Amino acid sequence: MGAIDVTRRNNVVVTGRADGPVVMLANGFGCDQTMWRLVVPGLARDFRVVLFDHVGSGRSDVSAWQAGRYATLDGYADDILQICRELELERVIFVGHSVSAMMGVLAAIAEPDRFSKLILIGPSPSYIDSPGYRGGFSRADIDELLTSLDSNYLGWSAAMAPVIMGNPDRPELGQELANSFCRADPQIAQAFARTTFLSDNRSDLARVAVPTLVLQCSSDAIAPPEVGEFVRAQIPGARLVTLPATGHCPHLSAPDVTLAAIASFAGGPPQ
Amino acid sequence: MTAGRDPAAGRDPAADGRDPTTGVAGPAGRASPPAFSELLEDSAEDLYENAPCGYLSTDLDGRIARVNATLLRWLGYAREDLVGRRHFADLLTAGGRIYHETHFAPLLSMQGEVGGVALDLRASDGTRLPVLVTSAVKKSPAGEPLLIRTTIFDARDRRAYERELLRARQESDRERERLRVLVTTLQHSLLPHALPEVPGLEAAAYYHVASPDEVSGDFYDLFPLSRSRWGLFLGDVCGKGAPAAAATSLIRYTLRAAAAYDPAPGTALTTLNTVLNEQYERDGQSFCTAIFGLLVPDGDGFRLTFANGGHPEPLLLRADGTASYQAAPRGLLIGVLADTTYAATSVWLRPGDTLVLYTDGLTEARPGPGRGRYGDEALLAFARDLSPATATGTVAALAALLGKFSDGLTDDTAVLALSVPAAAPRQDGPSTTPAGPEQDPSQA
């Protein structure tokens, strides 16, 4: 265990006010920590901001990816806890977008004392419809996504892999690549999509003992409003704020209101 | 390519009176000489509407503001079904919508453009249209994003072709896996399943497979000849693949049979040389290097008499912590000349001594990029650091060393080590006995 260089493995970046409360930002399935770039400057004034890439995405160490470990969200949640331990982060305000919201839920259940607050942006505990629950997608929809990932690798090629995944010898190579924020090895992207969209964490929500804010977009094709409402209702004491934002990524489409919502809950009284 | 600039001059086509805030006219329109479009039969407006690709303009949230006739025709929609009512993502299949939200839209927001993404559109009658989508954000002179322009190409043929490629790749993956299983099975059949128990001796072996899809010709064995005699060999067939596997099989059975008939190591290699020469006269020759040894208990240890046909010299790690190569009269490569004979020499293994046989994959490895081969000197230094050792410990250390070579190790490598367990402290004379050349003792 001690041999793992967690910082390098997850491309951990720490910025902001060194003595501020810790805000950890976790991006969802798709791209990398660059997704937060419009809200990081605002958060950095008051908070110590911790960013990272999931293993297999962005500039993480792709060689650390293991099919078994990352077949469930628990593996990703454990990575989050490892980063917290490595950086000795306490009273973490965890901000998870999309699938990372559920990773935060699992991490906060495993080590509730580590976290002071959870902010879940566009969370969904289960994407697939089941009797009495509407997640928004059928199993066939998800299978179709997995197929489309096979033909959409955004210019991925094995020869470019070292460049995309962070090449310490030639950092300049990675800078100019189009689509680089969302490039991933097609096999890893497939596996991550499978883990993301086939997980069902509905029964975990009630076990969250950390003050939680759900940020819901007014129109989100992936996490519809009723799913956000479900999450709020299941997590004891959770609050829900609907952002006037379209799409699944309010931190990109409406960064100002998103930043304000995060900062106000994160900087508010410890409930 | 002046004609290519002209479509951008299209401005306020009549069909698009609905949403004046999102007119699609580009800056290129101002640069284009107005008279020039009149010289062409094609009007910019007609080119926009009936272009051989779909055009779509949306606001930043994806709400459709303009769409050309080509795309409407492909999808079977009327303009009023879409403009102002639907988002671009609504035209996608469910899987495509997820992809759009998790990849396409974020990239577009971060980069200002995304090109060549494969998506499926859903037509009004439910059929799917595979397309390639390129989008760019149009910005104001101040850099403020205004709207998103999207170009859509029919990709039915291309997608069918890609499916074929994918199918071919999956098939080749399956075949490769079949080959790997076949090679592994074949390779295992050429090596002993387990080394026999030799009372008073510790024996260990390791086989490093450099390529999972090619059989290589390294081989070894340790086997009883009688109650108190054991034969052993280790060698390397020149070449790889099926011919090497066939030769390895022949060599193993020849050596086993030769030893049963006459266990003198020199004789066994001489017999093998004769067989290889005869067998391969027709099909082209096959060579190998090999050491053949005869192991006989001797006092508190063993005497190993061995002959060497062109093979790297074995290493002896002594109980006193020294290590050295063990020279024997080194005969020719086996299988080259019909009349070659091989002579034997003996070495004594005392408690705490370890003898190591190996193939040259180990010394030929290139441990780092642009570096030279590992070499005999480095191996000797490694053995000196290790000595005194045991067979198991030596094999483990060499396996770890081979592991570190990773990509620099291009050839398979076999290692066979024999050691006499160190005695409990006894006043039993010196543990080292110089190995001297001797006549073949097995004749006695």
HADDOCK unambig.tbl for C-alpha pairs under 7 A between the chains (distance, minus, plus):
assign (segid A and resid 29 and name CA) (segid B and resid 102 and name CA) 6.55 0.50 0.50
assign (segid A and resid 30 and name CA) (segid B and resid 102 and name CA) 5.02 0.50 0.50
assign (segid A and resid 30 and name CA) (segid B and resid 103 and name CA) 5.35 0.50 0.50
assign (segid A and resid 31 and name CA) (segid B and resid 103 and name CA) 6.45 0.50 0.50
assign (segid A and resid 141 and name CA) (segid B and resid 94 and name CA) 5.39 0.50 0.50
assign (segid A and resid 141 and name CA) (segid B and resid 95 and name CA) 5.17 0.50 0.50
assign (segid A and resid 142 and name CA) (segid B and resid 95 and name CA) 5.90 0.50 0.50
assign (segid A and resid 144 and name CA) (segid B and resid 95 and name CA) 5.13 0.50 0.50
assign (segid A and resid 145 and name CA) (segid B and resid 95 and name CA) 3.90 0.50 0.50
assign (segid A and resid 145 and name CA) (segid B and resid 96 and name CA) 6.23 0.50 0.50
assign (segid A and resid 145 and name CA) (segid B and resid 99 and name CA) 6.92 0.50 0.50
assign (segid A and resid 151 and name CA) (segid B and resid 118 and name CA) 6.90 0.50 0.50
assign (segid A and resid 152 and name CA) (segid B and resid 117 and name CA) 6.46 0.50 0.50
assign (segid A and resid 152 and name CA) (segid B and resid 118 and name CA) 6.05 0.50 0.50
assign (segid A and resid 154 and name CA) (segid B and resid 117 and name CA) 6.94 0.50 0.50
assign (segid A and resid 179 and name CA) (segid B and resid 107 and name CA) 6.53 0.50 0.50
assign (segid A and resid 182 and name CA) (segid B and resid 103 and name CA) 6.29 0.50 0.50
assign (segid A and resid 222 and name CA) (segid B and resid 98 and name CA) 6.42 0.50 0.50
assign (segid A and resid 246 and name CA) (segid B and resid 61 and name CA) 5.94 0.50 0.50
assign (segid A and resid 247 and name CA) (segid B and resid 101 and name CA) 6.87 0.50 0.50
assign (segid A and resid 248 and name CA) (segid B and resid 101 and name CA) 6.03 0.50 0.50
assign (segid A and resid 252 and name CA) (segid B and resid 109 and name CA) 6.75 0.50 0.50
